[in-house]
Amino acid sequence: MATSAQLAIGSLVAALFIYIIHRVRKLANFFSDRNIPYIPNVWPFGSSLNVGLLRENPFIGWDKLYRQLAPHKVGGIYSYMNPVVMVRDPEYVHRVYATDFSSFVDRGFIVDETKDPLDGHLFFLSGEKWRYLRAKLSPIFTSGKLKWMFEQMKSCSDKFVDTFEEGLDLSEDVNLRETFARFTTDVITSCAFGIENNAIDDPNNEFRKIGKQFFHASKLNSQLLVARMSIPKILAWLKIKTIDQNITDFFVDVVKQTFHHRISTNYVRNDFVQLLLELREKGEVKTEELFSDKSKQSNGEAGNEEVLELNDALLTAQLFVFFIAGFETTASGMLATCYFLARNPECQQKARDEARKVFEKNGGCDYDSLKDLSYLQNCINESLRLLPSVSMNFRVATKDYQFPNGIRIEKGTNVVLPTISLHYDPNYFPEPFKFKPERFEGQGPIKGSYAPFGDGPRICIGKRFAEVEMKLTMAKLLLNYNFLPGKEDCDLHDHEIGALTAQTKKPMYVRIQKLKN
Ligand code: HEM
């Protein structure tokens, strides 16, 4: 005879079993219950078995699902057990990014900045905290402020171009990934932390080592990032950290020392540290531009009510994200631009002629003359189309929402905006694998189809900064060097499995020739 304790345990196990079955069925029927076309789950690996088994880069795997979901405007996929809504139609994508932003404010990360001090940054924060911080930080990225710190960037750029050949074998095909990563590390450490770093010359540079460690392409790394967005509650519950402790310690220490030095010596420098100290002291950074970015224009609700204390921990987290979000993406953009210009010599020559004209007219390149490098800008845009540093963007529905075609999703549903897939879709970019900078002339691509920096109020805050950095440096490189194709092409559809930013498995080799001036 079973005792009452055994009966109780038995009932509990049975109840748990029934609950699990119910949950699994609910998840399995998630899309059919809502009449959303979907790619079934290969339980429990998700809609793409290769992605689930860590045999393929998640975004390249999902790009295939994008094509399988044609012609639907909205479709469903599973990331392991988690349903994710993929928005395929550019008009709908634009709604999620911009028009209906108030229903898609967040990326869906769950952070506890009290436990992980570097997690409380703009990229991860949600809701009111994000709104408050974005409104406070936007004035730091205005055109006026970039002009103010342009000299720091220019001096890194001059040094980089002057020493570009050092350590490179110009008689061989060259992979410039590391070269550009060292350069962009120096720019961001100079402009953000106010430190004259020297990653260009020193392969053992501390910032470079930390950057490499963070972006180390491990399968676990990229799965963790996807998991942080698709199953954030489980990760938070399991207390899984995504930033190694030594990285946290490094940044906390660097920022502490820098703040201390600035305050104790009254040293003033045109950089982000200075602006953040101003923000901490006065609660705001004065800006000369009324609408410094899209977040103020379109969400209108950019909060002023203090929901976050602008303390050292919060400011450290922002400097950390400027570093992490700023160097690898920009290096990847420059690498892609070099690679595609090398394979398109006429475009390269046209960009060089334009740069020569601008530099001759102005006796060099100042901040204001960068706007005259419009063809080069189109070449960079086209390179970021063919290899967007960030392959896909994420949002979570922050309210129940109905798409114009009647599909309804509830608050809390994960949404993916498939940047790379839209960039490769011949409906929006005819002959998608041809390098055609002229696509960006006039009206340019249709709304929602092109978003290497995301879009709407949550668009990349460093877009302008990155564009200035890339344009200035690419122009100078083109005036001094000719880029030729390497022997082997890379495969745009085969990315490193664990890379957080886009990274083709075969390197993007180029050949470099010094120009006789
Ligand atoms: C070519 C270079 C870059 C690319 C391609 C890039 C791309 C992106 C993308 C796709 C997003 C997500 C936008 C969205 O969800 O709509 C983003 C967000 C962000 N980026 Fe960048 N980025 C670049 C450079 C930078 C730089 C230089 C910085 C800082 C100095 C930066 C800081 C940030 C931050 C803080 C966010 C979060 C913004 C928010 O949530 O409000 N990025 N970036």
Residues whose N, C-alpha, C, O or C-beta is under 5 A from the ligand:
A	BS01	HEM	L122 F123 R134 V321 F322 A325 G326 T329 T330 G333 S389 V390 N393 F394 A451 P452 F453 G454 D455 P457 R458 I459 C460 I461 G462 K463 F465 A466
